[in-house]
Amino acid sequence: MRSLFFCALLAAVMAGGCSESDGPRADFLVAVGSEQFVVRTTDPDTITAFRAVVAGQRTGFPIGPLRAEDGGFNAPWTWHFDEDEVRLTEVAVEVCDGTPSFVEAHLGDFPTYCPWSAVIVGER
């Protein structure tokens, strides 16, 4: 019985069954002028919206709170969008607009980021 339990456990681990990230997740490459960054989102509606932008079916740019560090996917930047709260928008106030390098230099001034000229280039 004990060996059966360990075999089942090993099979689950090998198949990724014990992972905490079993929910939806998608990474998108975003360009702002000549600079690029990666947005990771875990919200199913946001994933669908970003994919629609990539497919040319709608317009918009990311908006959401920023977190310190690259999140493991947004290097070389030392920030990333909160993957649970980033959304797609078509309108935002100018105070949250900027280039990735400007955000990098002024991270404390960007609790929310909304790069108006951002182009969602594709899914990674």
C-alpha positions as a Markdown table, in Angstrom:
| # | Residue | x | y | z |
|---|---|---|---|---|
| 1 | Met | 0.0 | 0.0 | 0.0 |
| 2 | Arg | 2.8 | 2.4 | 0.9 |
| 3 | Ser | 4.6 | 1.8 | -2.4 |
| 4 | Leu | 1.4 | 2.4 | -4.3 |
| 5 | Phe | 1.1 | 5.8 | -2.5 |
| 6 | Phe | 4.6 | 6.7 | -3.4 |
| 7 | Cys | 4.1 | 5.7 | -7.0 |
| 8 | Ala | 1.0 | 7.8 | -7.2 |
| 9 | Leu | 2.8 | 10.7 | -5.6 |
| 10 | Leu | 5.7 | 10.4 | -8.0 |
| 11 | Ala | 3.4 | 10.2 | -11.0 |
| 12 | Ala | 1.6 | 13.4 | -9.8 |
| 13 | Val | 4.8 | 15.2 | -9.4 |
| 14 | Met | 6.2 | 14.1 | -12.8 |
| 15 | Ala | 3.0 | 15.2 | -14.4 |
| 16 | Gly | 3.0 | 18.5 | -12.6 |
| 17 | Gly | -0.1 | 17.6 | -10.6 |
| 18 | Cys | 1.3 | 19.1 | -7.4 |
| 19 | Ser | 2.1 | 22.4 | -8.9 |
| 20 | Glu | 0.5 | 25.5 | -7.5 |
| 21 | Ser | 0.4 | 27.2 | -10.9 |
| 22 | Asp | -2.2 | 24.8 | -12.4 |
| 23 | Gly | -4.5 | 27.7 | -13.2 |
| 24 | Pro | -4.4 | 29.8 | -16.4 |
| 25 | Arg | -1.3 | 31.8 | -17.1 |
| 26 | Ala | 0.0 | 33.5 | -20.2 |
| 27 | Asp | 3.0 | 35.8 | -21.0 |
| 28 | Phe | 2.8 | 38.5 | -23.6 |
| 29 | Leu | 5.6 | 40.6 | -25.2 |
| 30 | Val | 4.7 | 44.3 | -25.2 |
| 31 | Ala | 6.6 | 47.0 | -27.1 |
| 32 | Val | 6.6 | 50.7 | -26.1 |
| 33 | Gly | 8.6 | 52.5 | -28.8 |
| 34 | Ser | 11.9 | 50.6 | -29.1 |
| 35 | Glu | 11.7 | 49.1 | -25.6 |
| 36 | Gln | 10.0 | 45.8 | -24.7 |
| 37 | Phe | 8.7 | 44.1 | -21.5 |
| 38 | Val | 6.7 | 41.0 | -20.7 |
| 39 | Val | 3.3 | 41.0 | -19.1 |
| 40 | Arg | 2.2 | 37.8 | -17.3 |
| 41 | Thr | -1.5 | 37.4 | -16.5 |
| 42 | Thr | -3.5 | 34.8 | -14.7 |
| 43 | Asp | -6.9 | 36.2 | -15.3 |
| 44 | Pro | -8.8 | 34.2 | -18.0 |
| 45 | Asp | -10.7 | 37.3 | -19.3 |
| 46 | Thr | -7.5 | 39.3 | -19.5 |
| 47 | Ile | -5.8 | 36.4 | -21.4 |
| 48 | Thr | -8.6 | 36.3 | -23.8 |
| 49 | Ala | -8.5 | 40.1 | -24.3 |
| 50 | Phe | -4.7 | 40.2 | -24.8 |
| 51 | Arg | -5.1 | 37.4 | -27.4 |
| 52 | Ala | -7.8 | 39.4 | -29.2 |
| 53 | Val | -5.4 | 42.3 | -29.4 |
| 54 | Val | -2.6 | 40.1 | -30.8 |
| 55 | Ala | -5.1 | 38.8 | -33.4 |
| 56 | Gly | -6.1 | 42.3 | -34.4 |
| 57 | Gln | -9.7 | 41.9 | -33.1 |
| 58 | Arg | -9.6 | 44.7 | -30.6 |
| 59 | Thr | -7.3 | 47.4 | -29.3 |
| 60 | Gly | -5.9 | 48.3 | -25.9 |
| 61 | Phe | -2.9 | 48.4 | -23.6 |
| 62 | Pro | -2.1 | 46.9 | -20.2 |
| 63 | Ile | -2.9 | 48.7 | -17.0 |
| 64 | Gly | -2.3 | 47.5 | -13.5 |
| 65 | Pro | -0.3 | 47.7 | -10.3 |
| 66 | Leu | 3.5 | 47.1 | -10.5 |
| 67 | Arg | 5.5 | 44.9 | -8.2 |
| 68 | Ala | 9.2 | 45.1 | -7.5 |
| 69 | Glu | 11.6 | 42.6 | -9.1 |
| 70 | Asp | 11.3 | 41.0 | -12.5 |
| 71 | Gly | 8.9 | 38.3 | -11.4 |
| 72 | Gly | 11.1 | 35.7 | -13.1 |
| 73 | Phe | 9.9 | 36.7 | -16.5 |
| 74 | Asn | 10.4 | 40.5 | -17.1 |
| 75 | Ala | 14.2 | 40.8 | -17.1 |
| 76 | Pro | 16.1 | 43.1 | -17.5 |
| 77 | Trp | 13.6 | 45.3 | -15.7 |
| 78 | Thr | 13.4 | 45.3 | -11.9 |
| 79 | Trp | 9.6 | 45.5 | -12.0 |
| 80 | His | 6.6 | 43.6 | -13.4 |
| 81 | Phe | 2.8 | 43.9 | -13.5 |
| 82 | Asp | 0.9 | 42.1 | -10.8 |
| 83 | Glu | -0.1 | 39.1 | -12.8 |
| 84 | Asp | -3.4 | 38.7 | -10.9 |
| 85 | Glu | -4.5 | 42.3 | -11.4 |
| 86 | Val | -3.2 | 43.5 | -14.8 |
| 87 | Arg | -6.0 | 44.2 | -17.3 |
| 88 | Leu | -6.5 | 45.5 | -20.8 |
| 89 | Thr | -7.8 | 49.1 | -21.2 |
| 90 | Glu | -8.4 | 51.6 | -24.0 |
| 91 | Val | -8.3 | 54.7 | -21.8 |
| 92 | Ala | -6.3 | 55.8 | -18.8 |
| 93 | Val | -5.0 | 59.0 | -17.1 |
| 94 | Glu | -1.7 | 60.3 | -18.3 |
| 95 | Val | -0.1 | 60.1 | -14.9 |
| 96 | Cys | 0.5 | 56.3 | -15.3 |
| 97 | Asp | 1.9 | 56.5 | -18.8 |
| 98 | Gly | 5.6 | 56.1 | -19.6 |
| 99 | Thr | 8.3 | 54.0 | -21.2 |
| 100 | Pro | 9.7 | 50.9 | -19.4 |
| 101 | Ser | 13.0 | 52.7 | -18.8 |
| 102 | Phe | 11.2 | 55.7 | -17.3 |
| 103 | Val | 9.3 | 53.3 | -15.0 |
| 104 | Glu | 12.6 | 51.7 | -14.1 |
| 105 | Ala | 14.1 | 55.0 | -13.1 |
| 106 | His | 11.0 | 56.1 | -11.2 |
| 107 | Leu | 9.5 | 52.9 | -9.9 |
| 108 | Gly | 8.3 | 54.5 | -6.7 |
| 109 | Asp | 6.2 | 56.9 | -8.7 |
| 110 | Phe | 4.3 | 54.1 | -10.5 |
| 111 | Pro | 2.0 | 52.3 | -8.3 |
| 112 | Thr | 0.0 | 51.7 | -11.5 |
| 113 | Tyr | 1.4 | 51.6 | -15.0 |
| 114 | Cys | -0.5 | 52.2 | -18.2 |
| 115 | Pro | 1.7 | 52.7 | -21.3 |
| 116 | Trp | -0.6 | 54.4 | -23.7 |
| 117 | Ser | 1.6 | 53.7 | -26.8 |
| 118 | Ala | 2.1 | 50.0 | -25.9 |
| 119 | Val | 1.7 | 47.4 | -28.6 |
| 120 | Ile | 1.0 | 43.8 | -27.5 |
| 121 | Val | 3.3 | 42.1 | -30.0 |
| 122 | Gly | 2.5 | 38.5 | -29.3 |
| 123 | Glu | 2.2 | 35.7 | -26.8 |
| 124 | Arg | 5.4 | 34.0 | -25.5 |
